[in-house]
Amino acid sequence: MSQCLEPKMRIAKIRSNLEGKKNNIPKAQPVIPLSSMDKREILNYGEIPDEMQNDLQYVNEFFSTQIGNYVQVDCYVGLDEMISKCGYLVRVGIDYIVLQDATTKNITSVDFWSIKFMQVYYDAEKLKKC
């Protein structure tokens, strides 16, 4: 019988210790993101970590060597549909790339995990076909 009561007593003791500590937790003031930041400032979320810098074993490091080039990216949408996006590669993050349209100068963010192929154009003649 004492074996049955011992675990219950331990649990009760742990609970009472935890309840006593709840009141001792300091209250923190919540931080409001972007409250002190200029809204026009560009956030640097998705930077490539140092261990991936200068290491061409990672696809996004290879992509970053192609920044400024005109590219065509083929992406999966849904289960079986593929779409192509063309533009100048202007940014590479951990899980996204940013393309800039050559004519409208609009930018498009592309999810890194949906990319299947990326073709880099060095020849101006091939740009017209994209």
DAPEDA-V689017 format. One record per backbone hydrogen bond with DSSP energy under -1.0 kcal/mol. CO is the residue of the C=O (numbers start at 1). NH is the residue of the N-H. If there is no record, write none. Layout:
BEGIN
CO_NH ; CO_NH
END
This chain:
BEGIN
1_5 ; 2_6 ; 5_9 ; 6_10 ; 7_11 ; 8_12 ; 9_13 ; 10_14 ; 11_15 ; 12_16 ; 13_17 ; 14_18 ; 15_19 ; 16_20 ; 17_21 ; 18_22 ; 32_35 ; 38_41 ; 46_94 ; 49_52 ; 52_55 ; 55_58 ; 58_62 ; 59_63 ; 60_64 ; 63_66 ; 66_69 ; 69_89 ; 70_121 ; 71_87 ; 72_119 ; 73_85 ; 74_116 ; 74_117 ; 75_83 ; 77_81 ; 81_77 ; 83_75 ; 85_73 ; 87_71 ; 88_100 ; 89_68 ; 91_98 ; 95_112 ; 96_93 ; 97_110 ; 98_90 ; 98_91 ; 99_108 ; 100_88 ; 101_105 ; 106_101 ; 108_99 ; 110_97 ; 111_114 ; 114_76 ; 117_74 ; 119_72
END
